[in-house]
Amino acid sequence: MSLLSGKWKVYILGTLMHGGKMRFMDLKREVEGIGTKMLSKELQDLEANHLIKRTVLNTKPISVEYELTQYGQTLEKVIKEIMDWGQEYRQTIYKE
């Protein structure tokens, strides 16, 4: 559970599951509310735990792409279940 702890990791993984390969600024735009330093830290943690892969592109200026590793892709079912549960929970709460 510590691999996915915190406010942002599941959000980042879900964004990469949905969007495929993404550059840093694309991720920052998609993960609403996250700051640059926090996104950088969370991406480093996810990379250190082999859940995402970081690729430096030979462009000017240098660009970096992030994508799920094969191991990271195994979390898709778990994260989808959590998202489905959250949506159902919100619908239940806001109907009352």
ChimeraX commands (.cxc) that place a marker at each C-alpha (Angstrom):
marker #1 position 0.00,0.00,0.00 radius 0.5
marker #1 position 2.89,2.39,0.62 radius 0.5
marker #1 position 3.70,2.29,-3.12 radius 0.5
marker #1 position 0.34,3.92,-3.84 radius 0.5
marker #1 position 0.05,6.09,-0.74 radius 0.5
marker #1 position -0.60,9.78,-0.87 radius 0.5
marker #1 position -2.94,12.02,-2.77 radius 0.5
marker #1 position -1.36,11.87,-6.21 radius 0.5
marker #1 position 0.12,8.48,-7.13 radius 0.5
marker #1 position -3.12,6.72,-8.07 radius 0.5
marker #1 position -4.22,9.84,-9.96 radius 0.5
marker #1 position -0.93,9.90,-11.93 radius 0.5
marker #1 position -1.09,6.17,-12.68 radius 0.5
marker #1 position -4.72,6.45,-13.79 radius 0.5
marker #1 position -3.84,9.36,-16.06 radius 0.5
marker #1 position -1.04,7.35,-17.68 radius 0.5
marker #1 position -3.35,4.33,-18.04 radius 0.5
marker #1 position -5.86,6.46,-19.87 radius 0.5
marker #1 position -3.44,8.68,-21.82 radius 0.5
marker #1 position -0.56,6.35,-22.63 radius 0.5
marker #1 position 2.85,7.99,-23.00 radius 0.5
marker #1 position 2.79,11.55,-21.71 radius 0.5
marker #1 position 5.27,14.36,-21.32 radius 0.5
marker #1 position 5.80,16.09,-17.99 radius 0.5
marker #1 position 3.76,19.21,-18.81 radius 0.5
marker #1 position 0.93,17.11,-20.26 radius 0.5
marker #1 position 0.79,15.18,-16.99 radius 0.5
marker #1 position 0.86,18.41,-14.99 radius 0.5
marker #1 position -2.06,19.73,-17.04 radius 0.5
marker #1 position -4.09,16.52,-16.62 radius 0.5
marker #1 position -3.46,16.02,-12.88 radius 0.5
marker #1 position -5.38,19.05,-11.67 radius 0.5
marker #1 position -4.01,20.82,-8.62 radius 0.5
marker #1 position -0.58,19.20,-8.47 radius 0.5
marker #1 position 2.48,21.43,-8.31 radius 0.5
marker #1 position 5.60,21.00,-10.38 radius 0.5
marker #1 position 7.78,19.90,-7.46 radius 0.5
marker #1 position 5.20,17.42,-6.19 radius 0.5
marker #1 position 4.68,15.90,-9.65 radius 0.5
marker #1 position 8.42,15.55,-10.07 radius 0.5
marker #1 position 8.76,13.86,-6.66 radius 0.5
marker #1 position 5.85,11.49,-7.26 radius 0.5
marker #1 position 7.17,10.54,-10.71 radius 0.5
marker #1 position 10.59,9.80,-9.19 radius 0.5
marker #1 position 8.96,7.57,-6.54 radius 0.5
marker #1 position 6.90,5.71,-9.14 radius 0.5
marker #1 position 9.96,5.23,-11.33 radius 0.5
marker #1 position 12.06,4.00,-8.39 radius 0.5
marker #1 position 9.34,1.41,-7.70 radius 0.5
marker #1 position 9.32,0.31,-11.37 radius 0.5
marker #1 position 5.71,1.36,-11.96 radius 0.5
marker #1 position 6.55,3.93,-14.63 radius 0.5
marker #1 position 9.31,4.33,-17.19 radius 0.5
marker #1 position 11.01,7.65,-17.88 radius 0.5
marker #1 position 12.39,8.23,-21.39 radius 0.5
marker #1 position 14.54,11.26,-22.25 radius 0.5
marker #1 position 13.91,12.31,-25.83 radius 0.5
marker #1 position 16.64,13.74,-28.03 radius 0.5
marker #1 position 14.85,17.02,-28.75 radius 0.5
marker #1 position 15.73,20.66,-28.28 radius 0.5
marker #1 position 14.85,21.50,-25.58 radius 0.5
marker #1 position 15.09,18.04,-24.07 radius 0.5
marker #1 position 11.71,16.42,-23.45 radius 0.5
marker #1 position 10.87,13.57,-21.12 radius 0.5
marker #1 position 8.06,11.04,-21.61 radius 0.5
marker #1 position 6.51,8.86,-18.95 radius 0.5
marker #1 position 4.62,5.62,-19.43 radius 0.5
marker #1 position 3.53,2.66,-17.37 radius 0.5
marker #1 position 5.89,-0.27,-17.14 radius 0.5
marker #1 position 4.58,-3.77,-17.69 radius 0.5
marker #1 position 4.50,-4.13,-13.92 radius 0.5
marker #1 position 2.66,-0.81,-13.57 radius 0.5
marker #1 position 0.04,-2.02,-16.04 radius 0.5
marker #1 position -0.85,-4.85,-13.66 radius 0.5
marker #1 position -2.39,-2.21,-11.37 radius 0.5
marker #1 position -5.01,-1.30,-13.97 radius 0.5
marker #1 position -7.69,-3.63,-12.56 radius 0.5
marker #1 position -7.08,-2.46,-9.00 radius 0.5
marker #1 position -7.19,1.22,-9.89 radius 0.5
marker #1 position -10.28,0.75,-12.07 radius 0.5
marker #1 position -12.06,-0.97,-9.16 radius 0.5
marker #1 position -11.13,1.90,-6.84 radius 0.5
marker #1 position -12.38,4.46,-9.40 radius 0.5
marker #1 position -15.64,2.56,-9.92 radius 0.5
marker #1 position -16.16,2.33,-6.16 radius 0.5
marker #1 position -15.50,6.07,-5.79 radius 0.5
marker #1 position -18.01,6.96,-8.49 radius 0.5
marker #1 position -20.66,4.71,-6.96 radius 0.5
marker #1 position -19.94,6.14,-3.52 radius 0.5
marker #1 position -20.33,9.74,-4.75 radius 0.5
marker #1 position -23.59,8.90,-6.51 radius 0.5
marker #1 position -24.94,7.30,-3.34 radius 0.5
marker #1 position -23.90,10.19,-1.11 radius 0.5
marker #1 position -25.13,12.97,-3.38 radius 0.5
marker #1 position -28.50,11.29,-4.03 radius 0.5
marker #1 position -29.42,11.58,-0.35 radius 0.5
marker link #1:1,2 radius 0.2
marker link #1:2,3 radius 0.2
marker link #1:3,4 radius 0.2
marker link #1:4,5 radius 0.2
marker link #1:5,6 radius 0.2
marker link #1:6,7 radius 0.2
marker link #1:7,8 radius 0.2
marker link #1:8,9 radius 0.2
marker link #1:9,10 radius 0.2
marker link #1:10,11 radius 0.2
marker link #1:11,12 radius 0.2
marker link #1:12,13 radius 0.2
marker link #1:13,14 radius 0.2
marker link #1:14,15 radius 0.2
marker link #1:15,16 radius 0.2
marker link #1:16,17 radius 0.2
marker link #1:17,18 radius 0.2
marker link #1:18,19 radius 0.2
marker link #1:19,20 radius 0.2
marker link #1:20,21 radius 0.2
marker link #1:21,22 radius 0.2
marker link #1:22,23 radius 0.2
marker link #1:23,24 radius 0.2
marker link #1:24,25 radius 0.2
marker link #1:25,26 radius 0.2
marker link #1:26,27 radius 0.2
marker link #1:27,28 radius 0.2
marker link #1:28,29 radius 0.2
marker link #1:29,30 radius 0.2
marker link #1:30,31 radius 0.2
marker link #1:31,32 radius 0.2
marker link #1:32,33 radius 0.2
marker link #1:33,34 radius 0.2
marker link #1:34,35 radius 0.2
marker link #1:35,36 radius 0.2
marker link #1:36,37 radius 0.2
marker link #1:37,38 radius 0.2
marker link #1:38,39 radius 0.2
marker link #1:39,40 radius 0.2
marker link #1:40,41 radius 0.2
marker link #1:41,42 radius 0.2
marker link #1:42,43 radius 0.2
marker link #1:43,44 radius 0.2
marker link #1:44,45 radius 0.2
marker link #1:45,46 radius 0.2
marker link #1:46,47 radius 0.2
marker link #1:47,48 radius 0.2
marker link #1:48,49 radius 0.2
marker link #1:49,50 radius 0.2
marker link #1:50,51 radius 0.2
marker link #1:51,52 radius 0.2
marker link #1:52,53 radius 0.2
marker link #1:53,54 radius 0.2
marker link #1:54,55 radius 0.2
marker link #1:55,56 radius 0.2
marker link #1:56,57 radius 0.2
marker link #1:57,58 radius 0.2
marker link #1:58,59 radius 0.2
marker link #1:59,60 radius 0.2
marker link #1:60,61 radius 0.2
marker link #1:61,62 radius 0.2
marker link #1:62,63 radius 0.2
marker link #1:63,64 radius 0.2
marker link #1:64,65 radius 0.2
marker link #1:65,66 radius 0.2
marker link #1:66,67 radius 0.2
marker link #1:67,68 radius 0.2
marker link #1:68,69 radius 0.2
marker link #1:69,70 radius 0.2
marker link #1:70,71 radius 0.2
marker link #1:71,72 radius 0.2
marker link #1:72,73 radius 0.2
marker link #1:73,74 radius 0.2
marker link #1:74,75 radius 0.2
marker link #1:75,76 radius 0.2
marker link #1:76,77 radius 0.2
marker link #1:77,78 radius 0.2
marker link #1:78,79 radius 0.2
marker link #1:79,80 radius 0.2
marker link #1:80,81 radius 0.2
marker link #1:81,82 radius 0.2
marker link #1:82,83 radius 0.2
marker link #1:83,84 radius 0.2
marker link #1:84,85 radius 0.2
marker link #1:85,86 radius 0.2
marker link #1:86,87 radius 0.2
marker link #1:87,88 radius 0.2
marker link #1:88,89 radius 0.2
marker link #1:89,90 radius 0.2
marker link #1:90,91 radius 0.2
marker link #1:91,92 radius 0.2
marker link #1:92,93 radius 0.2
marker link #1:93,94 radius 0.2
marker link #1:94,95 radius 0.2
marker link #1:95,96 radius 0.2
view
